[in-house]
């Protein structure tokens, strides 16, 4: 049962807190395709009134969004586009690595801690769809956010991108603010994911 302070608090009640936590857990389960055991475990804790544990997790999520140093891998064969993306993301306080082909990209993925991938479709050695499928075959990259960024139209590229394991698709030319907003939204969910998995 909830402690006396939780029952008597005139502010946010336990039920409201539980609903908030369930919403965040649902984001993990649905967006990142986590096993549903995560949903069951946390729901079980909440049903038994273990609010303090969930409060600690919630605070760690908030701190993580502010403190975590996010590293983005740009996989783009055009040096001009890659430099533009790198400049834009560094200005937003992200760390950036770049690769101009699939081979270099895989080397970076296995040697560095990458949090998000921006992936072009037209690469010199293998197309981005195939590379995305290859990345997803490795267990450590099952939850890695991958955003396709390509001159291919959204109408023809979106469904293929998602079916190959991508998380989103943005057509070139893109609006910088839209790209940054999407990346920051993914960062929030990724920090939540990483916090729960610790």
WOLIN-V989035 format. One record per backbone hydrogen bond with DSSP energy under -1.0 kcal/mol. NH is the residue of the N-H (numbers start at 1). CO is the residue of the C=O. If there is no record, write none. Layout:
nh = <NH,NH>
co = <CO,CO>
//
This chain:
nh = <7,8,9,17,18,19,20,21,22,23,24,25,26,27,28,29,30,31,32,34,38,40,41,42,43,44,45,46,47,48,49,50,51,54,55,56,57,58,59,60,61,62,63,64,65,66,67,68,72,73,74,75,76,82,83,84,85,86,87,88,89,90,91,93,94,95,97,99,105,106,107,108,109,110,112,114,115,116,117,118,119,120,123,128,131,132,133,134,135,136,138,141,142,147,148,149,150,157,158,161,162,163,164,165,166,167,168,170,172,179,180,181,182,183,184,185,186,187,188,189,190,191,192,193,194,195,196,197,198>
co = <3,4,5,13,14,15,16,17,18,19,20,21,22,23,24,25,26,27,28,28,35,36,37,38,39,40,41,42,43,44,46,45,49,50,51,52,53,54,55,56,57,58,59,60,61,62,63,64,95,116,97,118,99,78,79,80,81,82,83,84,85,86,87,90,89,70,72,74,101,102,103,104,105,106,108,112,71,71,145,73,147,75,121,121,127,128,129,130,131,132,135,138,139,117,168,119,170,153,154,157,158,159,160,162,161,146,146,148,150,175,176,177,178,179,180,181,182,183,184,185,186,187,188,189,190,191,192,193,194>
//
